Amino acid sequence: MNDTLLQPEEHVLSTLERDGSRRWLKPRLSRGQWLTRRRIVAYLLIFIFTAIPFVKFGGKPLLLLDIPARQFIFVGYIFLPNDMLLLAILLVSALLAIFLATALFGRVWCGWACPQTVYMEFLYRPIERLFDGTLGRGGAAKTKRPAWIVALKYPVYLVASFYLANTFLAYFVGVDRLWQWVHQSPWQHPVPFLIVAFVTIAMMVDFCYFREQVCILMCPYGRFQSVLLDPSSLIVSYDQQRGEPRGKVLKAPAGEALPIVGTAPPRGDCVDCGLCVVTCPTGIDIRNGLQMECINCTQCIDACNAVMDKLSRAPNLIRYSNQRRDQGQPLSLLRPRPVIYGTLLTLLAVVFVFLLATKLPFDAVIVRESGAPFTLADSEGRIRNLAQLIVTNRSERPLSLQVEAVDNPEVITRVRERDLRLEPQEKCTFHLEIVAPRAMFRDGNLDLVLRIALDERTSREIPFRMIGPRL
């Protein structure tokens, strides 16, 4: 049956064999300056991810996504459900920042900061290489190790995944509550325990089985790359003019270098050693040009530079470049995409800061009470409307508020239960009684503006329509 099918000339995907079976990758570790830089960045990011739940700012967590309490704490500021505009601006700004970074620096997020890459390449693969006997060099093991030794990596994976899952949960519940749960039976907090178990299992499946498939098949960002990049975006690129045609070349004598300019050797600098392929964590050949699977991890740069150094040739046959440079065209500093992304990002930042700076220490909403739309307040025929005043104290101190009708001294407003006083971070619903003379109504309506004031300079004005009888 296989003889009747059209056979592909090459791999359809870098992780698939020609017969469609999974091609398991064990990339070789290529040491160099780029790997050193990525290690510094990766371990710094892991440290930051682990440390953030423990950091306090102004007595509050630096970052806390408290879903049950419906609040989001970021750098000491508490975002509540009625701050959806601010949160939307934050999310859109984050997306635009990724778009801008991609337009300028290519897939720098994928290769340098994405949790999938950071943990796969700098936590799980080192563990795997330790038990496979390839620590420090990677690739396939030269000698087969006992199966029980290789299998020991999975309990270590489990411990690492369990720790990361608990750290992930700390972003939603805080380290203090998490520490209490750790010392209690799971039956006392089944939902958080199930969340940790689910995240742990998901990470085990991801880093034990899916691995680079997440970047190639599951993550949409790789497919967005084709529309986010422009010819001037920074990418990892192979210098075809210098490297082609490929072929074996003689090594230059010690202390000398083969000529490159003018009297060029009959073959290019690429000796077709294949190290750029075997070191790639997604299994691609960078010499085939820009590809969706490339995550800009720079391992091919380090591998190629090591070969060029041994051959006494100039480095950076594979290097950070862009398509305009590769085609011999001048670079353009002012390009539409970075300018548009940068302008929108700046505008959103200005709007966000303005809204945040002008935010009052309390929020207030007025809704009409259910029941009769109006009643007679007294024998003089004044009309009474009932409403609910929902107030949220956003500050860290008690607040005493007052409510009055703007420019309508004849309108009486009073709270039926108690004074408008709220404790820090308290949200209360007050029953408001609004009374106005019958003569002020027109066609059964009276439009008012109610002012809820903390002091003379801090107040919030809310329109309210009173309903009365038609005269």
BELFEN-V384812 format. One record per residue. N is the residue number from 0. RES is the residue in three letters. OMEGA is omega in whole degrees, -180 to 180 (NA if undefined). NEAR is the number of other ideal C-beta (glycine too) atoms within 12 Angstrom. Layout:
# BELFEN-V384812
n->N res->RES omega->OMEGA near->NEAR
n->N res->RES omega->OMEGA near->NEAR
This chain:
# BELFEN-V384812
n->0 res->MET omega->180 near->5
n->1 res->ASN omega->-179 near->9
n->2 res->ASP omega->-178 near->6
n->3 res->THR omega->-178 near->6
n->4 res->LEU omega->177 near->10
n->5 res->LEU omega->-178 near->9
n->6 res->GLN omega->178 near->14
n->7 res->PRO omega->179 near->13
n->8 res->GLU omega->-180 near->7
n->9 res->GLU omega->-179 near->14
n->10 res->HIS omega->174 near->26
n->11 res->VAL omega->171 near->19
n->12 res->LEU omega->-178 near->26
n->13 res->SER omega->-180 near->32
n->14 res->THR omega->178 near->30
n->15 res->LEU omega->172 near->22
n->16 res->GLU omega->-178 near->18
n->17 res->ARG omega->179 near->16
n->18 res->ASP omega->178 near->14
n->19 res->GLY omega->179 near->15
n->20 res->SER omega->-178 near->12
n->21 res->ARG omega->174 near->20
n->22 res->ARG omega->-178 near->23
n->23 res->TRP omega->-176 near->19
n->24 res->LEU omega->171 near->35
n->25 res->LYS omega->-172 near->26
n->26 res->PRO omega->176 near->38
n->27 res->ARG omega->180 near->32
n->28 res->LEU omega->179 near->32
n->29 res->SER omega->-179 near->35
n->30 res->ARG omega->179 near->24
n->31 res->GLY omega->-176 near->29
n->32 res->GLN omega->-180 near->20
n->33 res->TRP omega->177 near->31
n->34 res->LEU omega->178 near->32
n->35 res->THR omega->179 near->16
n->36 res->ARG omega->180 near->22
n->37 res->ARG omega->177 near->34
n->38 res->ARG omega->179 near->26
n->39 res->ILE omega->-180 near->17
n->40 res->VAL omega->-176 near->26
n->41 res->ALA omega->-178 near->31
n->42 res->TYR omega->173 near->20
n->43 res->LEU omega->178 near->18
n->44 res->LEU omega->177 near->25
n->45 res->ILE omega->178 near->26
n->46 res->PHE omega->-180 near->17
n->47 res->ILE omega->179 near->20
n->48 res->PHE omega->-179 near->25
n->49 res->THR omega->-173 near->23
n->50 res->ALA omega->-173 near->19
n->51 res->ILE omega->-180 near->26
n->52 res->PRO omega->-179 near->28
n->53 res->PHE omega->-175 near->22
n->54 res->VAL omega->177 near->24
n->55 res->LYS omega->177 near->19
n->56 res->PHE omega->-178 near->17
n->57 res->GLY omega->-180 near->14
n->58 res->GLY omega->179 near->13
n->59 res->LYS omega->178 near->24
n->60 res->PRO omega->178 near->32
n->61 res->LEU omega->178 near->24
n->62 res->LEU omega->180 near->28
n->63 res->LEU omega->178 near->34
n->64 res->LEU omega->-175 near->25
n->65 res->ASP omega->-176 near->24
n->66 res->ILE omega->179 near->18
n->67 res->PRO omega->179 near->13
n->68 res->ALA omega->178 near->19
n->69 res->ARG omega->175 near->18
n->70 res->GLN omega->-177 near->26
n->71 res->PHE omega->-178 near->27
n->72 res->ILE omega->179 near->32
n->73 res->PHE omega->179 near->26
n->74 res->VAL omega->175 near->19
n->75 res->GLY omega->-179 near->18
n->76 res->TYR omega->-178 near->29
n->77 res->ILE omega->174 near->37
n->78 res->PHE omega->-180 near->33
n->79 res->LEU omega->-179 near->26
n->80 res->PRO omega->179 near->20
n->81 res->ASN omega->174 near->23
n->82 res->ASP omega->-177 near->26
n->83 res->MET omega->179 near->15
n->84 res->LEU omega->179 near->20
n->85 res->LEU omega->179 near->28
n->86 res->LEU omega->178 near->25
n->87 res->ALA omega->178 near->17
n->88 res->ILE omega->178 near->26
n->89 res->LEU omega->-178 near->27
n->90 res->LEU omega->179 near->18
n->91 res->VAL omega->178 near->22
n->92 res->SER omega->178 near->26
n->93 res->ALA omega->178 near->20
n->94 res->LEU omega->179 near->22
n->95 res->LEU omega->177 near->27
n->96 res->ALA omega->177 near->26
n->97 res->ILE omega->177 near->28
n->98 res->PHE omega->-179 near->29
n->99 res->LEU omega->179 near->30
n->100 res->ALA omega->179 near->32
n->101 res->THR omega->179 near->32
n->102 res->ALA omega->-179 near->35
n->103 res->LEU omega->-169 near->29
n->104 res->PHE omega->179 near->29
n->105 res->GLY omega->-176 near->37
n->106 res->ARG omega->179 near->40
n->107 res->VAL omega->178 near->34
n->108 res->TRP omega->-176 near->35
n->109 res->CYS omega->-173 near->41
n->110 res->GLY omega->-172 near->43
n->111 res->TRP omega->-171 near->32
n->112 res->ALA omega->-178 near->30
n->113 res->CYS omega->179 near->31
n->114 res->PRO omega->179 near->28
n->115 res->GLN omega->-180 near->34
n->116 res->THR omega->-176 near->38
n->117 res->VAL omega->-177 near->33
n->118 res->TYR omega->180 near->33
n->119 res->MET omega->-173 near->36
n->120 res->GLU omega->-173 near->44
n->121 res->PHE omega->173 near->35
n->122 res->LEU omega->-174 near->32
n->123 res->TYR omega->178 near->37
n->124 res->ARG omega->174 near->37
n->125 res->PRO omega->176 near->27
n->126 res->ILE omega->179 near->28
n->127 res->GLU omega->-179 near->37
n->128 res->ARG omega->177 near->28
n->129 res->LEU omega->-177 near->23
n->130 res->PHE omega->176 near->25
n->131 res->ASP omega->-179 near->29
n->132 res->GLY omega->-180 near->22
n->133 res->THR omega->-178 near->26
n->134 res->LEU omega->178 near->18
n->135 res->GLY omega->-180 near->16
n->136 res->ARG omega->178 near->23
n->137 res->GLY omega->-178 near->31
n->138 res->GLY omega->178 near->28
n->139 res->ALA omega->179 near->19
n->140 res->ALA omega->180 near->21
n->141 res->LYS omega->177 near->13
n->142 res->THR omega->-178 near->11
n->143 res->LYS omega->-179 near->12
n->144 res->ARG omega->178 near->21
n->145 res->PRO omega->-175 near->13
n->146 res->ALA omega->-177 near->12
n->147 res->TRP omega->177 near->11
n->148 res->ILE omega->178 near->18
n->149 res->VAL omega->-177 near->22
n->150 res->ALA omega->-179 near->17
n->151 res->LEU omega->180 near->19
n->152 res->LYS omega->-177 near->30
n->153 res->TYR omega->172 near->23
n->154 res->PRO omega->177 near->17
n->155 res->VAL omega->173 near->25
n->156 res->TYR omega->-177 near->33
n->157 res->LEU omega->179 near->24
n->158 res->VAL omega->179 near->20
n->159 res->ALA omega->-180 near->30
n->160 res->SER omega->179 near->31
n->161 res->PHE omega->178 near->25
n->162 res->TYR omega->180 near->25
n->163 res->LEU omega->178 near->30
n->164 res->ALA omega->177 near->29
n->165 res->ASN omega->176 near->30
n->166 res->THR omega->177 near->31
n->167 res->PHE omega->180 near->28
n->168 res->LEU omega->-179 near->33
n->169 res->ALA omega->178 near->36
n->170 res->TYR omega->-176 near->32
n->171 res->PHE omega->-177 near->30
n->172 res->VAL omega->-177 near->30
n->173 res->GLY omega->-176 near->30
n->174 res->VAL omega->-179 near->26
n->175 res->ASP omega->179 near->17
n->176 res->ARG omega->178 near->25
n->177 res->LEU omega->180 near->29
n->178 res->TRP omega->176 near->16
n->179 res->GLN omega->-179 near->16
n->180 res->TRP omega->-179 near->26
n->181 res->VAL omega->-178 near->23
n->182 res->HIS omega->179 near->12
n->183 res->GLN omega->176 near->15
n->184 res->SER omega->177 near->11
n->185 res->PRO omega->-179 near->16
n->186 res->TRP omega->178 near->11
n->187 res->GLN omega->178 near->14
n->188 res->HIS omega->-173 near->20
n->189 res->PRO omega->-177 near->14
n->190 res->VAL omega->177 near->18
n->191 res->PRO omega->179 near->29
n->192 res->PHE omega->178 near->24
n->193 res->LEU omega->178 near->16
n->194 res->ILE omega->178 near->25
n->195 res->VAL omega->179 near->30
n->196 res->ALA omega->179 near->21
n->197 res->PHE omega->-180 near->19
n->198 res->VAL omega->178 near->26
n->199 res->THR omega->179 near->28
n->200 res->ILE omega->180 near->20
n->201 res->ALA omega->179 near->21
n->202 res->MET omega->177 near->34
n->203 res->MET omega->179 near->28
n->204 res->VAL omega->-179 near->20
n->205 res->ASP omega->-171 near->27
n->206 res->PHE omega->176 near->36
n->207 res->CYS omega->-174 near->28
n->208 res->TYR omega->-173 near->21
n->209 res->PHE omega->176 near->24
n->210 res->ARG omega->-177 near->34
n->211 res->GLU omega->177 near->40
n->212 res->GLN omega->177 near->29
n->213 res->VAL omega->-179 near->31
n->214 res->CYS omega->-173 near->41
n->215 res->ILE omega->-172 near->34
n->216 res->LEU omega->-169 near->21
n->217 res->MET omega->-175 near->18
n->218 res->CYS omega->-180 near->26
n->219 res->PRO omega->-174 near->17
n->220 res->TYR omega->178 near->32
n->221 res->GLY omega->179 near->36
n->222 res->ARG omega->175 near->18
n->223 res->PHE omega->-175 near->19
n->224 res->GLN omega->-176 near->33
n->225 res->SER omega->180 near->19
n->226 res->VAL omega->-180 near->16
n->227 res->LEU omega->-180 near->31
n->228 res->LEU omega->168 near->34
n->229 res->ASP omega->-175 near->31
n->230 res->PRO omega->180 near->24
n->231 res->SER omega->179 near->28
n->232 res->SER omega->-178 near->37
n->233 res->LEU omega->179 near->31
n->234 res->ILE omega->171 near->41
n->235 res->VAL omega->-170 near->44
n->236 res->SER omega->176 near->37
n->237 res->TYR omega->-179 near->36
n->238 res->ASP omega->-177 near->31
n->239 res->GLN omega->-180 near->23
n->240 res->GLN omega->180 near->19
n->241 res->ARG omega->-173 near->29
n->242 res->GLY omega->-176 near->34
n->243 res->GLU omega->-7 near->19
n->244 res->PRO omega->-179 near->19
n->245 res->ARG omega->176 near->22
n->246 res->GLY omega->179 near->16
n->247 res->LYS omega->177 near->17
n->248 res->VAL omega->179 near->27
n->249 res->LEU omega->177 near->15
n->250 res->LYS omega->-179 near->18
n->251 res->ALA omega->176 near->20
n->252 res->PRO omega->-179 near->10
n->253 res->ALA omega->178 near->9
n->254 res->GLY omega->179 near->6
n->255 res->GLU omega->179 near->12
n->256 res->ALA omega->176 near->19
n->257 res->LEU omega->-179 near->24
n->258 res->PRO omega->-179 near->16
n->259 res->ILE omega->-178 near->23
n->260 res->VAL omega->178 near->10
n->261 res->GLY omega->-180 near->7
n->262 res->THR omega->-176 near->8
n->263 res->ALA omega->177 near->18
n->264 res->PRO omega->-177 near->25
n->265 res->PRO omega->178 near->15
n->266 res->ARG omega->178 near->20
n->267 res->GLY omega->-178 near->27
n->268 res->ASP omega->180 near->39
n->269 res->CYS omega->-179 near->35
n->270 res->VAL omega->176 near->28
n->271 res->ASP omega->180 near->23
n->272 res->CYS omega->178 near->28
n->273 res->GLY omega->-179 near->21
n->274 res->LEU omega->179 near->34
n->275 res->CYS omega->179 near->41
n->276 res->VAL omega->-176 near->31
n->277 res->VAL omega->179 near->27
n->278 res->THR omega->-177 near->39
n->279 res->CYS omega->-179 near->44
n->280 res->PRO omega->175 near->46
n->281 res->THR omega->171 near->41
n->282 res->GLY omega->-178 near->38
n->283 res->ILE omega->174 near->37
n->284 res->ASP omega->-175 near->28
n->285 res->ILE omega->-180 near->41
n->286 res->ARG omega->177 near->33
n->287 res->ASN omega->178 near->21
n->288 res->GLY omega->-179 near->21
n->289 res->LEU omega->-177 near->29
n->290 res->GLN omega->-179 near->31
n->291 res->MET omega->-175 near->28
n->292 res->GLU omega->-178 near->38
n->293 res->CYS omega->-180 near->40
n->294 res->ILE omega->178 near->42
n->295 res->ASN omega->-179 near->44
n->296 res->CYS omega->176 near->50
n->297 res->THR omega->177 near->43
n->298 res->GLN omega->178 near->44
n->299 res->CYS omega->178 near->47
n->300 res->ILE omega->180 near->39
n->301 res->ASP omega->-180 near->35
n->302 res->ALA omega->-178 near->40
n->303 res->CYS omega->179 near->44
n->304 res->ASN omega->178 near->30
n->305 res->ALA omega->179 near->28
n->306 res->VAL omega->180 near->33
n->307 res->MET omega->179 near->35
n->308 res->ASP omega->179 near->21
n->309 res->LYS omega->-180 near->18
n->310 res->LEU omega->-179 near->30
n->311 res->SER omega->178 near->21
n->312 res->ARG omega->-180 near->32
n->313 res->ALA omega->179 near->22
n->314 res->PRO omega->172 near->26
n->315 res->ASN omega->167 near->28
n->316 res->LEU omega->167 near->39
n->317 res->ILE omega->-174 near->44
n->318 res->ARG omega->171 near->31
n->319 res->TYR omega->-178 near->28
n->320 res->SER omega->174 near->32
n->321 res->ASN omega->-174 near->28
n->322 res->GLN omega->178 near->23
n->323 res->ARG omega->179 near->21
n->324 res->ARG omega->-179 near->22
n->325 res->ASP omega->180 near->27
n->326 res->GLN omega->178 near->17
n->327 res->GLY omega->-180 near->13
n->328 res->GLN omega->179 near->13
n->329 res->PRO omega->179 near->11
n->330 res->LEU omega->178 near->20
n->331 res->SER omega->-179 near->19
n->332 res->LEU omega->179 near->10
n->333 res->LEU omega->-179 near->13
n->334 res->ARG omega->-174 near->21
n->335 res->PRO omega->-173 near->14
n->336 res->ARG omega->178 near->25
n->337 res->PRO omega->180 near->29
n->338 res->VAL omega->-180 near->19
n->339 res->ILE omega->180 near->18
n->340 res->TYR omega->-179 near->28
n->341 res->GLY omega->179 near->23
n->342 res->THR omega->179 near->17
n->343 res->LEU omega->180 near->22
n->344 res->LEU omega->178 near->27
n->345 res->THR omega->179 near->19
n->346 res->LEU omega->178 near->18
n->347 res->LEU omega->179 near->27
n->348 res->ALA omega->179 near->21
n->349 res->VAL omega->179 near->16
n->350 res->VAL omega->-179 near->21
n->351 res->PHE omega->-180 near->28
n->352 res->VAL omega->179 near->18
n->353 res->PHE omega->-180 near->15
n->354 res->LEU omega->-179 near->22
n->355 res->LEU omega->-178 near->24
n->356 res->ALA omega->-178 near->12
n->357 res->THR omega->-179 near->13
n->358 res->LYS omega->180 near->24
n->359 res->LEU omega->180 near->27
n->360 res->PRO omega->178 near->29
n->361 res->PHE omega->174 near->38
n->362 res->ASP omega->-178 near->31
n->363 res->ALA omega->178 near->38
n->364 res->VAL omega->178 near->26
n->365 res->ILE omega->177 near->33
n->366 res->VAL omega->-177 near->18
n->367 res->ARG omega->177 near->21
n->368 res->GLU omega->174 near->24
n->369 res->SER omega->-179 near->10
n->370 res->GLY omega->-178 near->14
n->371 res->ALA omega->-178 near->15
n->372 res->PRO omega->179 near->19
n->373 res->PHE omega->175 near->30
n->374 res->THR omega->174 near->21
n->375 res->LEU omega->-176 near->18
n->376 res->ALA omega->-176 near->23
n->377 res->ASP omega->-178 near->14
n->378 res->SER omega->179 near->7
n->379 res->GLU omega->177 near->15
n->380 res->GLY omega->177 near->20
n->381 res->ARG omega->-174 near->27
n->382 res->ILE omega->179 near->35
n->383 res->ARG omega->170 near->33
n->384 res->ASN omega->178 near->38
n->385 res->LEU omega->-179 near->30
n->386 res->ALA omega->175 near->35
n->387 res->GLN omega->176 near->25
n->388 res->LEU omega->-178 near->38
n->389 res->ILE omega->-174 near->26
n->390 res->VAL omega->177 near->37
n->391 res->THR omega->177 near->33
n->392 res->ASN omega->-178 near->29
n->393 res->ARG omega->-172 near->30
n->394 res->SER omega->179 near->24
n->395 res->GLU omega->180 near->18
n->396 res->ARG omega->178 near->16
n->397 res->PRO omega->179 near->19
n->398 res->LEU omega->173 near->32
n->399 res->SER omega->-174 near->23
n->400 res->LEU omega->175 near->36
n->401 res->GLN omega->179 near->27
n->402 res->VAL omega->-180 near->37
n->403 res->GLU omega->176 near->27
n->404 res->ALA omega->-178 near->33
n->405 res->VAL omega->175 near->21
n->406 res->ASP omega->177 near->13
n->407 res->ASN omega->-177 near->22
n->408 res->PRO omega->-180 near->13
n->409 res->GLU omega->180 near->20
n->410 res->VAL omega->-178 near->32
n->411 res->ILE omega->176 near->27
n->412 res->THR omega->179 near->37
n->413 res->ARG omega->177 near->25
n->414 res->VAL omega->-171 near->28
n->415 res->ARG omega->-173 near->21
n->416 res->GLU omega->-172 near->15
n->417 res->ARG omega->179 near->14
n->418 res->ASP omega->178 near->17
n->419 res->LEU omega->-180 near->31
n->420 res->ARG omega->-179 near->21
n->421 res->LEU omega->175 near->31
n->422 res->GLU omega->180 near->17
n->423 res->PRO omega->178 near->19
n->424 res->GLN omega->-178 near->25
n->425 res->GLU omega->175 near->23
n->426 res->LYS omega->-176 near->26
n->427 res->CYS omega->175 near->28
n->428 res->THR omega->180 near->23
n->429 res->PHE omega->178 near->33
n->430 res->HIS omega->-172 near->26
n->431 res->LEU omega->178 near->39
n->432 res->GLU omega->-178 near->27
n->433 res->ILE omega->-175 near->42
n->434 res->VAL omega->-180 near->32
n->435 res->ALA omega->177 near->36
n->436 res->PRO omega->-177 near->25
n->437 res->ARG omega->-177 near->25
n->438 res->ALA omega->-178 near->15
n->439 res->MET omega->-177 near->26
n->440 res->PHE omega->175 near->25
n->441 res->ARG omega->-177 near->17
n->442 res->ASP omega->176 near->13
n->443 res->GLY omega->-179 near->19
n->444 res->ASN omega->174 near->21
n->445 res->LEU omega->-179 near->33
n->446 res->ASP omega->-179 near->23
n->447 res->LEU omega->168 near->35
n->448 res->VAL omega->-179 near->24
n->449 res->LEU omega->179 near->37
n->450 res->ARG omega->173 near->28
n->451 res->ILE omega->-169 near->38
n->452 res->ALA omega->170 near->27
n->453 res->LEU omega->174 near->28
n->454 res->ASP omega->-176 near->15
n->455 res->GLU omega->-176 near->8
n->456 res->ARG omega->-175 near->9
n->457 res->THR omega->-179 near->22
n->458 res->SER omega->177 near->22
n->459 res->ARG omega->-179 near->30
n->460 res->GLU omega->-175 near->20
n->461 res->ILE omega->177 near->29
n->462 res->PRO omega->179 near->16
n->463 res->PHE omega->179 near->35
n->464 res->ARG omega->174 near->24
n->465 res->MET omega->180 near->40
n->466 res->ILE omega->-180 near->28
n->467 res->GLY omega->180 near->32
n->468 res->PRO omega->174 near->22
n->469 res->ARG omega->-178 near->12
n->470 res->LEU omega->NA near->15
